[in-house]
């Protein structure tokens, strides 16, 4: 079986023009992830593939150390931090060497301060973008969405974590499994840790209960990955099946544990294979001028984590939170609303008719399933899809229009670059003009829609990007424009200067298309390497080239293109 997997990845390497990612996934130290990586490296080398070691951690294990013999190694980069010399993978040396395949161990590792990227998985993303294939290793407990589950089951806080999307976008995931008893025996024989650490390890992390829990989580994660790939093909051949039953999580500025709520929603969305959205409704009492700096910081951190976990984040202004949430759910065909368990409402307030937001949602849901999660005291151990998901949300009008790639919809005429400071109004006016071709009546109608959206909540985000958008009844196909604000935005009101603006206009009856495009734009603007390259461009044509190059190397874009090809083949009888 390992030989078949290695041959499959070898075939993928030879056919691919972009970097492919293969991850050896395990449930704990010592199961053999790094060992299997190195065995595959020897096979690839024997087949004439240019493979090198970027970084591999042997942790003093003699069997693993022996497997390093005969493999080319790129020397590590050394730097001093607080009087201590630390070693990291030399990213620049890997990119300069440009091998066909590089081995990068411990994918969730946190890099030393002053490194180019905070996390090693971000180094890997740069390597993949350069067209270099990567083989890496990961323990399941390092997935961000499993943080609370692992803490509850094992009483262990995992400090080094990475977004679930990294594993989801891997081209190949291999389960490195070992019975718990066999792993404990390896530990006792000194194959995992030195003898003086064995007793302590057996009493703490390596208990039978802990190992079985982690092994189960790994199996469930792999099953979820396989189901995700099957659903991608199925939704490509049946386009209408992918638009319903989206997931939405409701955020609060003062939630007791918003991170736990987000991780629950992330796991649920993964099991249902649905897009999911994080929505924060800002009431007049929560205006930035009305809440303290600590609350503002907590809210910003929550929205950032939502982005990292793969949610599309929306901020709205409104007095009636429940009504705003349900209007969003019905407009965007959300079937499952996740909300934290509310604190009890005092009896005297209940006598006056006051009810929690969760209670209002349940009463007014009208077919939308409301999932109340106890995020304050405990995490639900299983977040499998609800047995029954009831919804009476309206179906899309007609066939949804599968959006093209951003680079396919964009032209150089729709890309603007401002080298001097610019106002938000000027950005809107000039971008709309580029889209409408100067038609005055159409431009005025679109600007009105954009301003209406801005009044419900600014689309200029603290992450340094802006996503102004509107759904316009008169449109039949999506229209997009892109802008680079090298001189900054005068009245953005964000903590970080706005660097890039993406404007999306889509047909009024295509909510699913609108959200897919927004999610793709958000993904594009979150990519640190693409943002770095765009900051250097001088012309619209150069910006368009960077965007198209990024999409050609982006795993999610390639999967969508491949799925579209499956759908087209089915529609034409495979001709």
MOWO-V458616 format. One record per residue. RES is the residue in three letters. PSI is psi as a letter, one per 20 degrees, with the letter a starting at -180 (NA if undefined). D_FIRST is the distance of its C-alpha to the first C-alpha in Angstrom with 2 decimals. Layout:
BEGIN
RES/PSI/D_FIRST
RES/PSI/D_FIRST
END
This chain:
BEGIN
UNK/g/0.00
UNK/h/3.87
UNK/g/5.34
UNK/g/5.12
UNK/g/6.39
UNK/g/8.73
UNK/h/9.92
UNK/g/10.69
UNK/h/12.63
UNK/g/14.26
UNK/h/15.55
UNK/g/16.82
UNK/g/18.62
UNK/h/20.37
UNK/h/21.58
UNK/q/22.70
UNK/i/26.18
UNK/r/25.74
UNK/p/23.78
UNK/q/20.39
UNK/p/19.15
UNK/p/15.70
UNK/p/15.89
UNK/o/13.95
UNK/p/15.63
UNK/r/16.60
UNK/j/19.54
UNK/r/21.39
UNK/q/22.05
UNK/i/20.18
UNK/i/16.84
UNK/k/15.20
UNK/g/15.07
UNK/h/17.13
UNK/g/15.50
UNK/h/12.04
UNK/g/14.20
UNK/h/15.95
UNK/g/13.12
UNK/h/12.11
UNK/g/15.88
UNK/h/16.24
UNK/g/13.75
UNK/g/15.73
UNK/g/18.92
UNK/h/18.24
UNK/j/17.78
UNK/j/21.19
UNK/p/20.47
UNK/n/23.19
UNK/p/21.44
UNK/r/23.55
UNK/o/23.66
UNK/g/25.81
UNK/p/25.75
UNK/p/23.56
UNK/o/24.93
UNK/h/24.17
UNK/k/26.75
UNK/j/27.76
UNK/o/24.52
UNK/g/24.69
UNK/g/20.99
UNK/h/20.38
UNK/h/23.58
UNK/h/22.58
UNK/i/19.54
UNK/h/22.18
UNK/p/23.86
UNK/i/23.92
UNK/p/22.94
UNK/p/25.84
UNK/p/27.18
UNK/p/29.63
UNK/q/32.38
UNK/q/32.82
UNK/p/35.88
UNK/p/38.35
UNK/q/40.97
UNK/p/43.48
UNK/o/43.72
UNK/l/46.59
UNK/j/46.94
UNK/p/43.27
UNK/p/41.11
UNK/q/37.76
UNK/p/34.89
UNK/r/32.85
UNK/p/30.60
UNK/n/32.94
UNK/g/32.24
UNK/h/34.97
UNK/h/33.68
UNK/g/30.16
UNK/h/31.82
UNK/h/34.19
UNK/h/31.55
UNK/m/29.45
UNK/r/26.21
UNK/g/23.45
UNK/p/21.06
UNK/p/22.20
UNK/p/20.57
UNK/o/22.57
UNK/r/21.97
UNK/m/23.47
UNK/h/23.88
UNK/j/26.61
UNK/q/28.77
UNK/p/32.49
UNK/r/34.01
UNK/q/37.27
UNK/q/40.49
UNK/j/41.72
UNK/r/38.25
UNK/h/37.95
UNK/q/35.57
UNK/h/35.73
UNK/q/31.96
UNK/h/29.01
UNK/h/27.23
UNK/h/30.37
UNK/g/29.94
UNK/h/26.44
UNK/h/28.07
UNK/h/30.55
UNK/g/27.94
UNK/g/26.11
UNK/h/29.57
UNK/j/30.16
UNK/j/27.29
UNK/p/25.06
UNK/q/21.34
UNK/p/20.38
UNK/p/17.42
UNK/r/18.64
UNK/q/18.21
UNK/p/20.00
UNK/q/20.90
UNK/h/21.60
UNK/i/25.20
UNK/i/26.14
UNK/p/26.14
UNK/g/29.81
UNK/i/30.03
UNK/j/28.76
UNK/g/31.50
UNK/h/33.90
UNK/g/31.37
UNK/g/30.09
UNK/g/33.71
UNK/g/34.77
UNK/h/32.00
UNK/i/31.78
UNK/l/35.17
UNK/p/33.55
UNK/o/34.48
UNK/o/31.65
UNK/h/33.57
UNK/o/30.96
UNK/r/29.64
UNK/q/28.47
UNK/q/28.89
UNK/h/26.30
UNK/h/26.53
UNK/g/24.62
UNK/g/21.42
UNK/h/22.34
UNK/i/22.74
UNK/q/19.46
UNK/h/17.63
UNK/p/14.12
UNK/p/13.64
UNK/p/10.65
UNK/p/11.48
UNK/o/11.67
UNK/q/12.89
UNK/p/14.97
UNK/q/17.64
UNK/g/21.08
UNK/h/22.48
UNK/h/19.91
UNK/g/20.65
UNK/h/24.33
UNK/g/24.07
UNK/g/22.48
UNK/g/25.39
UNK/h/27.96
UNK/i/26.82
UNK/j/27.47
UNK/i/23.97
UNK/g/24.38
UNK/r/28.15
UNK/q/31.18
UNK/h/32.78
UNK/i/35.69
UNK/i/33.55
UNK/g/31.54
UNK/g/34.21
UNK/g/34.90
UNK/g/31.24
UNK/h/30.78
UNK/i/33.95
UNK/e/33.14
UNK/h/29.79
UNK/k/27.56
UNK/q/29.23
UNK/g/27.23
UNK/g/28.61
UNK/g/27.66
UNK/h/24.06
UNK/h/23.64
UNK/g/25.36
UNK/h/23.14
UNK/g/19.94
UNK/g/21.43
UNK/h/22.38
UNK/g/18.89
UNK/g/17.57
UNK/h/20.62
UNK/g/20.19
UNK/g/16.69
UNK/h/18.15
UNK/h/21.07
UNK/g/19.13
UNK/g/17.44
UNK/h/20.93
UNK/g/22.54
UNK/h/20.66
UNK/g/21.50
UNK/h/25.07
UNK/g/25.41
UNK/g/24.87
UNK/g/27.11
UNK/h/29.85
UNK/h/29.83
UNK/i/30.61
UNK/m/33.10
UNK/h/34.83
UNK/i/37.26
UNK/i/34.65
UNK/i/33.72
UNK/i/37.20
UNK/r/38.13
UNK/k/37.39
UNK/r/37.18
UNK/q/37.25
UNK/p/40.17
UNK/p/40.87
UNK/p/44.48
UNK/q/45.27
UNK/q/48.38
UNK/h/49.97
UNK/k/50.66
UNK/q/47.65
UNK/h/46.92
UNK/m/43.20
UNK/h/42.26
UNK/g/39.02
UNK/h/37.81
UNK/g/38.93
UNK/g/37.04
UNK/h/33.79
UNK/g/34.26
UNK/h/34.93
UNK/g/31.91
UNK/g/29.58
UNK/g/31.46
UNK/h/31.29
UNK/h/27.54
UNK/h/27.15
UNK/i/29.63
UNK/l/28.27
UNK/q/31.88
UNK/q/33.91
UNK/q/35.90
UNK/p/39.23
UNK/p/41.08
UNK/p/44.82
UNK/p/47.64
UNK/o/51.18
UNK/o/53.85
UNK/r/57.11
UNK/h/60.46
UNK/i/60.34
UNK/k/57.08
UNK/q/58.33
UNK/h/57.34
UNK/i/60.99
UNK/i/61.04
UNK/q/58.05
UNK/r/57.75
UNK/h/55.60
UNK/g/53.20
UNK/g/52.50
UNK/g/52.05
UNK/g/49.53
UNK/g/47.57
UNK/g/47.54
UNK/g/46.40
UNK/h/43.53
UNK/g/42.53
UNK/h/42.53
UNK/g/40.53
UNK/h/37.82
UNK/g/37.80
UNK/g/37.11
UNK/h/34.30
UNK/i/32.61
UNK/j/32.83
UNK/q/36.05
UNK/p/38.80
UNK/p/41.88
UNK/p/45.30
UNK/p/48.60
UNK/q/51.60
UNK/p/55.17
UNK/q/56.79
UNK/g/59.10
UNK/o/57.41
UNK/g/53.81
UNK/g/52.78
UNK/g/54.37
UNK/g/52.67
UNK/g/49.23
UNK/h/49.74
UNK/g/51.15
UNK/g/48.03
UNK/g/45.83
UNK/h/47.75
UNK/h/48.02
UNK/j/44.31
UNK/l/43.02
UNK/p/41.62
UNK/h/40.90
UNK/o/39.86
UNK/p/42.09
UNK/p/40.96
UNK/q/43.83
UNK/q/44.48
UNK/p/46.61
UNK/q/50.21
UNK/q/52.65
UNK/p/55.35
UNK/p/58.32
UNK/q/61.61
UNK/h/63.68
UNK/h/66.59
UNK/h/64.40
UNK/h/62.99
UNK/h/66.59
UNK/j/67.12
UNK/j/64.20
UNK/p/61.61
UNK/q/57.98
UNK/r/54.68
UNK/h/52.62
UNK/g/49.94
UNK/h/52.64
UNK/g/54.01
UNK/g/50.61
UNK/g/50.06
UNK/h/53.58
UNK/j/53.41
UNK/h/49.75
UNK/l/50.56
UNK/i/47.05
UNK/p/45.06
UNK/p/42.92
UNK/o/43.94
UNK/o/41.49
UNK/o/43.38
UNK/p/41.27
UNK/n/42.76
UNK/i/41.82
UNK/h/44.62
UNK/h/43.79
UNK/r/40.26
UNK/p/37.13
UNK/p/35.88
UNK/h/32.71
UNK/p/31.11
UNK/k/31.67
UNK/q/30.05
UNK/q/31.90
UNK/q/35.29
UNK/h/35.45
UNK/p/38.32
UNK/o/38.93
UNK/p/42.46
UNK/p/43.81
UNK/k/46.82
UNK/q/46.28
UNK/q/47.49
UNK/r/45.11
UNK/q/44.93
UNK/o/47.69
UNK/a/46.16
UNK/p/42.85
UNK/q/41.38
UNK/o/41.36
UNK/o/37.91
UNK/q/38.85
UNK/a/38.19
UNK/q/36.90
UNK/g/39.48
UNK/h/39.88
UNK/h/40.50
UNK/h/43.22
UNK/q/44.82
UNK/r/47.32
UNK/h/49.15
UNK/h/52.26
UNK/j/50.64
UNK/p/49.77
UNK/q/52.51
UNK/p/52.87
UNK/o/55.52
UNK/h/56.37
UNK/q/59.20
UNK/q/59.13
UNK/q/59.13
UNK/r/59.90
UNK/g/57.68
UNK/g/60.26
UNK/h/60.22
UNK/g/56.44
UNK/g/56.58
UNK/g/59.46
UNK/h/58.08
UNK/g/54.54
UNK/h/55.93
UNK/h/58.28
UNK/h/55.46
UNK/g/53.68
UNK/i/56.81
UNK/k/58.36
UNK/j/61.52
UNK/o/62.39
UNK/g/64.62
UNK/g/64.44
UNK/g/60.63
UNK/g/60.29
UNK/g/62.66
UNK/g/60.78
UNK/g/57.42
UNK/h/58.91
UNK/g/60.35
UNK/g/56.92
UNK/g/55.39
UNK/h/58.24
UNK/g/57.85
UNK/g/54.21
UNK/h/55.22
UNK/h/57.81
UNK/i/55.19
UNK/p/53.24
UNK/p/52.80
UNK/j/49.81
UNK/o/50.39
UNK/q/47.80
UNK/i/47.85
UNK/j/44.60
UNK/j/46.79
UNK/r/46.00
UNK/q/47.84
UNK/m/46.64
UNK/p/49.84
UNK/q/49.14
UNK/q/50.95
UNK/p/50.61
UNK/o/53.37
UNK/h/54.50
UNK/i/55.84
UNK/q/52.52
UNK/i/50.31
UNK/q/47.47
UNK/q/46.25
UNK/p/48.16
UNK/q/47.03
UNK/q/48.61
UNK/q/47.48
UNK/q/49.66
UNK/p/49.48
UNK/m/52.14
UNK/h/52.44
UNK/i/55.80
UNK/r/54.71
UNK/p/56.05
UNK/g/59.51
UNK/k/59.34
UNK/h/55.65
UNK/k/56.25
UNK/q/52.77
UNK/g/51.87
UNK/p/49.89
UNK/q/51.48
UNK/p/50.15
UNK/h/48.32
UNK/q/46.99
UNK/p/48.12
UNK/p/46.20
UNK/p/48.38
UNK/p/46.97
UNK/p/49.17
UNK/r/47.69
UNK/q/49.21
UNK/h/50.79
UNK/j/48.99
UNK/m/45.44
UNK/g/44.52
UNK/g/40.75
UNK/g/40.92
UNK/g/43.10
UNK/h/40.70
UNK/g/37.67
UNK/g/39.71
UNK/g/40.90
UNK/g/37.42
UNK/g/36.33
UNK/g/39.50
UNK/g/38.99
UNK/g/35.46
UNK/g/36.88
UNK/i/39.75
UNK/i/37.64
UNK/o/35.65
UNK/h/37.24
UNK/g/36.40
UNK/g/37.86
UNK/h/40.91
UNK/g/41.44
UNK/g/41.41
UNK/h/43.67
UNK/i/46.17
UNK/i/46.85
UNK/q/47.40
UNK/i/50.97
UNK/q/50.84
UNK/h/49.45
UNK/h/47.74
UNK/h/45.88
UNK/g/44.85
UNK/h/43.56
UNK/g/41.52
UNK/g/39.89
UNK/g/39.07
UNK/h/37.56
UNK/g/35.51
UNK/g/34.17
UNK/h/33.28
UNK/h/31.45
UNK/i/29.16
UNK/p/29.03
UNK/g/25.66
UNK/h/27.59
UNK/g/29.89
UNK/g/27.15
UNK/g/25.48
UNK/g/28.95
UNK/g/29.62
UNK/g/26.44
UNK/g/27.32
UNK/h/30.85
UNK/h/29.63
UNK/g/27.81
UNK/g/31.10
UNK/g/33.19
UNK/g/31.15
UNK/h/31.53
UNK/h/35.22
UNK/j/35.89
UNK/k/33.95
UNK/j/31.28
UNK/NA/33.89
END
